[in-house]
Each structure stands twice: as C-alpha cells, then as structure tokens.
Amino acid sequence: MSTSLFDLTGKNAAVLGGTGVLGGAMAMALAGAGARVAVVGRNTERGLRRVKEIEGIGGRAIFVKADVSSKDMLLDARSEIEGKLGVVAILVNAAGGNSLDATLPPGGDFTKLSRDAWNDVFNQNLVGGTLLPSQVFGEAMLEAADGSIVNIASMAGMIPLSRVVAYSAAKSAVINLTRFLAREWADKGVRVNAISPGFFPAEQNSSLLFDGHGDYSDRGNQIVSHTPMRRFGKPEELAGVVVWLASRAASGFVTGQNIVVDGGFSSSTI
C-alpha cells in the first residue's frame, strides 16, 4: 500500500491541547506525516518545548497561546495560525481533563457531588474542549469545503466508570456531538470523527494508576487485569489513528465514527 495515502504535506493542522502528553504525541505524528502544526495551549513553556521537538524531527510548527474556553481567544488563535501557516484543514481537539472534586472516592455519595465541579468538567471537555473550537475552526473549513476534525473522547464515554462520573458523562457527550457534526457537515467537505483512548498514563491520572514506587496501584492492577493486552497504552500508539483520520486519501469516506484505542478494555468489560 502506498505511503502517499498518509502524506499530509501541504496541510495545516491545529492541535488544541498539544502541550499535553496525548495531544503532543498526536501533534508529533501529524508533523511526521508532513503537516504544518500549530500547537495550541495555555502553557507557553510546554508549547515551545513541543515545537522544538517537532522541529527536531524535521517538521514545521508554531506555538499559539490560547484558552479553549474563550471563543475570543480561539478566534485570535485562528487568525494567528492563518497568518503564519494558512487555513487549518486538520483540527485535533485534545484539550480537556478531569477534576478531583468531580471524582467520587470509593463508597462516595453521588448525591453530594458538586455541581460546580460537574460544570467545570463539562466546560473542559465538551464546551471548551470540543464545541467552541469546532465552531471557530469549522467555520473556515466549511468556507474551504475541506476539513477533518478529530475529537478526543474516551473509552470512559462508552462505559460509565464508577469514580469519574462527570468525566464519563462529558466524554459521552463529545461522542454524541461528533456524530451530530458529522451528519451536518458530511456533504460540505468536512469530516468529523472521534478517538476514544483507553488508559494512557499521564500527569492527571498517574497517581490513580501507580503507587509511590512506580508499581501499579490497586486501581492500576484492576484496570490492567481487565485489559486483554495486559498493559496501559503508550501515547505514540495514537499516532496511526490520528494520521489516518486526518488524511482524506486514507479515510475520505469515514465520518461520524468513534475509534477506540484501549487494548481491548471495552470489549472485555461490557
């Protein structure tokens, strides 16, 4: 099979949340496939470090500082990217996260869950993490009749995990919004899909998955025991999926799909 199917040369990509572990791996993958990449996030130090890493593999990248919860900042980010790189044809919505206040401890009382914490998680993942950037960057994609939006959902959006109830509900909504936008924009040249990673260790969940000595925690052991591949995912294992979805040559008839990358976790726990 020709590698030209996955050649993104000449395409401009914006990776929101590209300063994070998973978003960063996907930004690297897109750059490795030839795309010019705008790393968008709040942390300048991490953003510039990511740009340097991309340049280190021969790619071209810029960092644009923006808070995805602000539509005005996203509009400014789009203008800056268009001025430096051109119109964005690939959007990866990888910004998001969970809140400790929205996580139920073992035996926790759901009726006491903070509404503010619930709203914060939905704002991070659904509103700022998916809705607003899809509106802002989708507008230009519709004008160009060319675009691929990749929303980062979660395996938790398919299976309501007991402790991260708000996060699970928010990611489920991301999957639903993905399918809605795919249907709305299917005949306008814009494809919209989602990737649902399983358990990938990162800063936010490391204390949940590992103990203080680097070994699996009780929760980590429980998760791995329910994962057919008997391990957690590696960030670079998302690379092929995001490049495939970004490439019209490779996935031009694919829209409205939720691609699960979880080592088989969801297949063994339903």
Backbone torsions as a table, in degrees:
resi	resn	phi	psi	omega
1	MET	NA	134.3	-176.3
2	SER	-68.3	135.0	177.6
3	THR	-70.4	-12.3	178.7
4	SER	-63.7	-18.6	175.1
5	LEU	-58.3	-28.8	-174.8
6	PHE	-112.9	19.6	179.9
7	ASP	-85.8	117.7	-179.2
8	LEU	-106.0	18.2	179.6
9	THR	-56.9	132.1	179.7
10	GLY	90.8	-7.5	179.6
11	LYS	-95.5	146.7	176.5
12	ASN	-108.0	131.7	-178.4
13	ALA	-122.1	142.5	172.2
14	ALA	-117.2	123.8	178.8
15	VAL	-112.4	103.7	178.4
16	LEU	-82.2	125.9	-170.3
17	GLY	86.0	19.1	-179.9
18	GLY	-70.4	-6.4	176.1
19	THR	-83.3	-13.2	-179.4
20	GLY	-85.1	178.2	-176.3
21	VAL	-66.2	-53.7	-176.9
22	LEU	-73.8	-44.5	177.7
23	GLY	-60.4	-38.5	179.1
24	GLY	-65.3	-40.2	178.5
25	ALA	-63.7	-37.7	179.6
26	MET	-72.9	-35.3	175.3
27	ALA	-62.0	-42.6	178.2
28	MET	-62.3	-40.9	-178.4
29	ALA	-64.9	-43.0	179.8
30	LEU	-64.6	-42.1	178.2
31	ALA	-64.3	-38.7	179.0
32	GLY	-64.6	-24.3	178.0
33	ALA	-89.2	0.6	174.3
34	GLY	109.8	-6.5	-178.7
35	ALA	-74.1	149.1	168.4
36	ARG	-84.8	129.0	-168.1
37	VAL	-118.2	130.4	170.6
38	ALA	-101.5	116.5	176.3
39	VAL	-89.1	117.0	-174.9
40	VAL	-113.8	127.7	179.6
41	GLY	-173.4	-177.1	-176.8
42	ARG	-94.2	-24.1	-173.5
43	ASN	-96.1	106.7	-176.0
44	THR	-63.2	-43.1	-178.5
45	GLU	-59.6	-47.3	179.5
46	ARG	-66.9	-37.7	-179.0
47	GLY	-63.7	-45.0	179.9
48	LEU	-67.9	-33.4	176.5
49	ARG	-64.5	-40.9	179.1
50	ARG	-65.0	-40.6	177.6
51	VAL	-60.1	-42.7	179.8
52	LYS	-63.2	-39.2	178.4
53	GLU	-64.2	-40.9	179.1
54	ILE	-66.3	-42.7	177.6
55	GLU	-63.7	-29.8	179.2
56	GLY	-66.4	-22.1	176.7
57	ILE	-100.9	11.9	176.8
58	GLY	89.5	11.0	-179.7
59	GLY	-92.2	171.7	176.7
60	ARG	-115.3	131.6	-177.5
61	ALA	-152.1	155.9	172.7
62	ILE	-133.4	157.2	173.1
63	PHE	-107.4	134.5	176.9
64	VAL	-126.7	121.5	-178.5
65	LYS	-83.3	128.1	179.0
66	ALA	-163.7	148.7	172.4
67	ASP	-100.5	118.0	-173.8
68	VAL	-66.7	-12.7	178.5
69	SER	-80.4	-6.1	-179.4
70	SER	-110.6	114.3	179.6
71	LYS	-65.2	-35.3	178.8
72	ASP	-62.7	-42.6	179.2
73	MET	-67.2	-34.9	177.5
74	LEU	-67.8	-38.4	176.6
75	LEU	-63.9	-41.5	176.8
76	ASP	-64.3	-39.9	179.3
77	ALA	-63.4	-42.5	178.7
78	ARG	-61.0	-43.4	179.4
79	SER	-62.6	-42.1	180.0
80	GLU	-64.8	-42.7	179.9
81	ILE	-64.8	-44.4	179.9
82	GLU	-62.6	-35.3	179.4
83	GLY	-70.3	-32.5	-175.7
84	LYS	-96.4	-32.7	-176.4
85	LEU	-119.0	-39.9	-174.3
86	GLY	125.7	-175.8	-177.1
87	VAL	-67.3	135.5	-179.3
88	VAL	-76.8	126.4	176.8
89	ALA	-107.3	-14.1	-179.1
90	ILE	-129.4	121.2	178.8
91	LEU	-120.9	123.4	174.8
92	VAL	-112.1	115.4	179.7
93	ASN	-93.4	86.4	-175.8
94	ALA	-107.3	3.6	178.0
95	ALA	-77.5	145.8	179.6
96	GLY	155.0	-170.7	-179.8
97	GLY	156.4	-178.7	-179.3
98	ASN	-116.5	168.5	177.8
99	SER	-123.9	135.7	178.5
100	LEU	-59.1	-36.2	-179.5
101	ASP	-68.3	-18.8	179.8
102	ALA	-100.8	11.1	179.8
103	THR	-107.8	125.9	-179.6
104	LEU	-82.1	129.3	174.9
105	PRO	-72.7	166.8	177.1
106	PRO	-53.7	125.8	-178.7
107	GLY	77.5	10.1	-177.9
108	GLY	-65.6	159.2	-176.9
109	ASP	-99.1	109.7	-179.7
110	PHE	-59.4	-32.1	-177.7
111	THR	-66.9	-14.8	179.8
112	LYS	-101.6	5.8	-178.9
113	LEU	-64.5	131.4	-177.1
114	SER	-66.2	129.4	177.3
115	ARG	-67.9	-36.3	178.2
116	ASP	-62.3	-41.2	178.8
117	ALA	-66.0	-40.5	177.1
118	TRP	-59.3	-48.6	-179.8
119	ASN	-62.3	-37.5	-179.7
120	ASP	-62.5	-42.8	179.9
121	VAL	-66.5	-39.2	177.7
122	PHE	-67.9	-37.3	177.6
123	ASN	-65.3	-40.2	-179.8
124	GLN	-64.9	-43.9	-169.3
125	ASN	-98.7	-39.1	-175.9
126	LEU	-96.6	-52.1	-174.2
127	VAL	-76.5	-65.4	179.9
128	GLY	-73.8	-34.5	-175.5
129	GLY	-77.2	-21.1	-175.1
130	THR	-138.9	-53.9	-173.7
131	LEU	-60.6	-59.0	-174.1
132	LEU	-61.9	-48.6	179.0
133	PRO	-64.5	-32.3	177.6
134	SER	-66.6	-35.9	176.6
135	GLN	-67.5	-48.2	-174.1
136	VAL	-68.1	-53.6	-177.8
137	PHE	-79.0	-29.1	177.7
138	GLY	-63.4	-32.2	179.5
139	GLU	-58.1	-46.2	-180.0
140	ALA	-70.5	-35.4	177.8
141	MET	-63.3	-40.5	179.2
142	LEU	-65.1	-38.3	178.0
143	GLU	-64.3	-36.3	-179.5
144	ALA	-87.1	-9.3	-175.6
145	ALA	54.0	39.6	-178.0
146	ASP	-156.2	115.9	177.7
147	GLY	-177.1	151.1	172.9
148	SER	-133.2	118.8	176.8
149	ILE	-105.6	128.5	178.2
150	VAL	-119.4	109.9	178.4
151	ASN	-91.3	137.2	177.8
152	ILE	-95.6	105.9	178.3
153	ALA	-94.6	-134.5	179.4
154	SER	-170.0	149.9	170.6
155	MET	-56.5	-28.6	177.6
156	ALA	-66.2	-20.0	176.3
157	GLY	-76.6	-12.3	177.8
158	MET	-101.2	-33.3	179.6
159	ILE	-120.4	117.3	-177.5
160	PRO	-71.4	91.1	-179.8
161	LEU	-65.3	142.8	-167.0
162	SER	-63.7	-37.9	-173.0
163	ARG	-90.5	-37.6	-175.7
164	VAL	-96.7	57.7	-171.5
165	VAL	-62.4	-43.0	-179.2
166	ALA	-68.3	-41.7	179.1
167	TYR	-62.7	-44.5	178.8
168	SER	-59.8	-44.9	-179.1
169	ALA	-65.6	-40.1	-179.3
170	ALA	-66.0	-42.7	-179.7
171	LYS	-69.9	-32.1	173.7
172	SER	-61.6	-39.7	177.6
173	ALA	-66.6	-34.2	176.4
174	VAL	-62.0	-42.8	178.4
175	ILE	-62.8	-42.2	179.7
176	ASN	-64.5	-43.9	179.1
177	LEU	-64.6	-37.4	176.9
178	THR	-56.6	-46.3	-178.6
179	ARG	-68.4	-36.7	177.4
180	PHE	-62.5	-50.2	-178.3
181	LEU	-64.6	-36.2	178.4
182	ALA	-60.2	-42.6	180.0
183	ARG	-68.5	-40.4	-177.5
184	GLU	-67.9	-35.6	-171.1
185	TRP	-108.8	6.4	-175.0
186	ALA	-59.7	-35.4	-178.8
187	ASP	-97.6	13.9	-179.3
188	LYS	-115.5	12.2	175.5
189	GLY	86.5	5.8	-177.3
190	VAL	-118.2	121.1	176.9
191	ARG	-98.6	144.3	-178.6
192	VAL	-134.1	119.5	179.6
193	ASN	-134.9	171.0	178.7
194	ALA	-129.8	151.8	169.6
195	ILE	-116.1	130.6	177.2
196	SER	-113.2	95.6	176.2
197	PRO	-70.6	151.0	171.0
198	GLY	-84.9	-130.4	-177.5
199	PHE	-92.9	111.1	177.1
200	PHE	-121.6	114.4	-179.6
201	PRO	-58.3	132.7	176.9
202	ALA	-149.9	-179.4	-176.2
203	GLU	-59.1	-39.8	-173.7
204	GLN	-68.9	-31.6	-174.4
205	ASN	-114.8	5.5	-175.6
206	SER	-62.3	-38.2	-179.6
207	SER	-69.9	-22.0	176.8
208	LEU	-79.4	-35.5	-172.8
209	LEU	-93.0	-23.7	-176.3
210	PHE	-128.9	153.4	173.6
211	ASP	-88.4	-174.1	-177.0
212	GLY	-70.6	-6.1	-177.8
213	HIS	-108.1	4.8	179.9
214	GLY	88.8	1.5	176.3
215	ASP	-90.8	163.4	177.0
216	TYR	-60.6	137.5	171.0
217	SER	-75.9	175.8	176.3
218	ASP	-58.5	-41.8	178.7
219	ARG	-65.9	-41.2	178.4
220	GLY	-61.6	-43.8	177.7
221	ASN	-62.5	-38.4	179.6
222	GLN	-63.4	-42.6	-179.4
223	ILE	-66.7	-47.7	-178.7
224	VAL	-62.4	-36.4	-179.9
225	SER	-66.6	-22.9	177.9
226	HIS	-96.6	2.7	179.7
227	THR	-103.4	115.3	-177.0
228	PRO	-53.6	-32.1	-179.8
229	MET	-82.6	-3.4	173.6
230	ARG	56.7	38.9	175.5
231	ARG	-163.7	170.6	172.9
232	PHE	-87.2	166.1	179.1
233	GLY	-81.1	159.4	175.0
234	LYS	-108.5	137.4	-176.4
235	PRO	-49.8	-38.9	-177.7
236	GLU	-67.3	-13.1	179.0
237	GLU	-78.7	-0.6	172.3
238	LEU	-94.1	-8.7	-172.5
239	ALA	-60.8	-49.8	-176.0
240	GLY	-62.7	-37.5	-178.0
241	VAL	-67.2	-45.4	-176.7
242	VAL	-68.8	-37.3	178.0
243	VAL	-67.1	-42.2	177.5
244	TRP	-58.1	-48.2	-179.0
245	LEU	-69.4	-29.4	179.8
246	ALA	-72.7	-29.7	-174.2
247	SER	-85.7	118.6	176.6
248	ARG	-66.4	-33.2	179.4
249	ALA	-64.2	-34.9	-175.9
250	ALA	-89.5	-31.2	-173.3
251	SER	-137.8	35.4	-174.9
252	GLY	-62.8	-18.7	-179.7
253	PHE	-108.4	17.5	-178.3
254	VAL	-110.0	117.1	174.9
255	THR	-154.3	151.6	179.9
256	GLY	75.4	18.7	-176.1
257	GLN	-104.9	152.9	176.0
258	ASN	-117.4	106.1	-176.3
259	ILE	-91.7	117.9	-175.4
260	VAL	-94.4	128.8	178.9
261	VAL	-126.2	87.8	-169.6
262	ASP	-140.7	16.6	179.3
263	GLY	64.9	16.6	179.3
264	GLY	91.6	4.8	-176.9
265	PHE	-53.8	-49.3	-175.5
266	SER	-67.7	-25.5	-179.6
267	SER	-76.4	-18.9	-174.4
268	SER	-106.0	-4.2	-175.2
269	THR	-119.2	-5.1	-179.8
270	ILE	-75.7	NA	NA
